[in-house]
Amino acid sequence: MKIKLTWKLWLLTIVLALSLLSIFGTSLNFFEKGIVIKTVDLNSTAFEQGLRPGQIIISIDGNRVKNVDDYAEIISGKFVSNESVKTVIATKDSQFVLYSTAPPEIVVSDISKTNLKLGLDLIGGARALVKAQDFSLSSDNAKELSDVIKNRLNVYGLEDIKVNAISDLSGNNYVSIEIAGATPEDLENLISQQGKFEAKIGNDTVFVGGKKDITSVARSGQEAFVESCQQSPDAVYFCNFRFTIYLSQDAAERHASITRTLDANETTSSGNYLSKKLDLFVDDKLVDSLLISEGLKGIVTTQISISGSGSGATQTQAYDEAVKQMNKLQTILITGSLPYKLEIVKLDNLSPTLGKQFMNSILYAGLAASIAVFLIVFIRYRKIKISLALVFTSLSEVIIILGIASLINWNLDLPSIAGILTTIGTGIDQQIIILDEAREKTLSMIQRIKRAFAIILGAYFTSFVAMLPLYWAAAGFFKGFALTTLIGITAGVLITRPAFTDMVKAIEE
């Protein structure tokens, strides 16, 4: 028997082809070997030597790296003491030599074979749900807050960031933050402080963090560095950092206006200074006080040097702490303060190992379910072509859902996978209805199919209406479930069910 390709089957074929193209693209990632760099710490040796997100590592110290497990095994065996170790990292295009006492400050992942984006449930990372402290966010407030948080996190060079303003059915607004490859402690440190920066001379504010007063902040090189380290009498090490910022014209004129009235009555071995200092406050806490040179009195200058320090039990610890504090202060100056103090409502740590195990379980369960459905349908209807058509249609729905998810860059998380499974179950039920109606001999084939579709459309609209409130429910955590379910049932009604109907007609007739 030969099935004639009707326009419904042609539509299914075209949509399947486009879905596969959306999922796999035109790249040759299947043949790519190595691991991809997702994140590089901006103040690390790796960044200084030229490693950047997106580069593909193929070997370390001459040892071939095929996946993340190979990378972890090689790196874990290198840094077993506090001595500086040489690491040779080869990428597809070049080679980098690092000397450090700790593993490279980079986050890596396996090369994706598809264009599908997996959520943190499946690849690991940290997720937080935050709200404003002692303040009820409106939808506009939440959108503003999410934009500022996203801007602040992007400064750190993190690639896999997802920041969204969401709400629950009670009308409460939150901001959801997800970062792949980060720990809950990292995420908490990034968002727990408001980061309000103020520079004052006496009680007068000269400038604040953010683009309004600050046009540029030096991040590395000769304008941003740790300048000296020394040990105090109580055996604690201190390292001082310094970096340059550039003020807007308004902030520079404000600085000139305030300093114009000050006296030059403080003298040190390095020169004469004004009577008041430039005090730096972060979240209303004094972090440093800078002497103002007499030569800057009443002068409109857009270039200011900011300094600070870090401490530790060893010089290495003090140096690392100084770099950390400098990076934090630079970030606050670049992005400005968060508009509200934040309260973390929920903080999750997601292991990539669990994600891999879950994906393997889903694949095995899907294969077993497909075989079981094939056998049950075959036993009931005694036609192998009917069984093959049903399994093929269910597989087509999964491919279409994944193709659309890839096209809209939707992150597939556990709720999204659950939505796909729900769609498969619903699709099989409706295909059984079509089969049963098609075997009813008292009516014509057209009438039987119309009756089947009346049942299917009733179930579709019921499910569609039920999914809409779930899309916003529980602060957006079921959004993936609702979205994949809506895509699946809609594609089923418009594409796969009509095509399956034509297959059944051809087989039955």
Buried (B, 14 or more C-beta within 10 A) or exposed (E): EEEEEBEBBEBBEEBBEBBBBBBBEEEEEEEBEBBBBBBBBBBBBBBBBEBEBEBBBBBBBEEEBBBBEBBEEBBEEBBEEEEEBEBEBBBEEEEBEBEBEBBBBBBBBBBBEBBBBBBBBBBBBBBBBBBBEEEEBEEEBBBBBBBBBBBBBBBBBBBBBBBBBBBBEEEBBBBBBBBBBBEBEBBBEBBBBBBBBBBBBBEBBBBBBBEEBBBBBBBEEEBBBBEEBEEEEEEEBBBBBBBBBBBBEEBBBBBBEBBEBBEBEBEEEEEBBBBBBBBBBBBEEEBBEBBBBBEBBEEBBBEBEBBBBBBBEEBBBBBBBBBBBBBBBBBBBBBBBBBBBBEBBEBBBBEBEEBBEBBEEBEEEBEEBBEEBBEBBBEEBEBEBBBBBBBBBBBBBBBBBBBBBBBEEBBBBBBBBBBBBBBBEBBBEBBBBBBEBBEEEEEEBEEBBEBBBEBBEEBBEEBBEEBEEBBBBEBBBBBBBBBBBBBBBBBBBEBBBBBBBBBBBBBEE
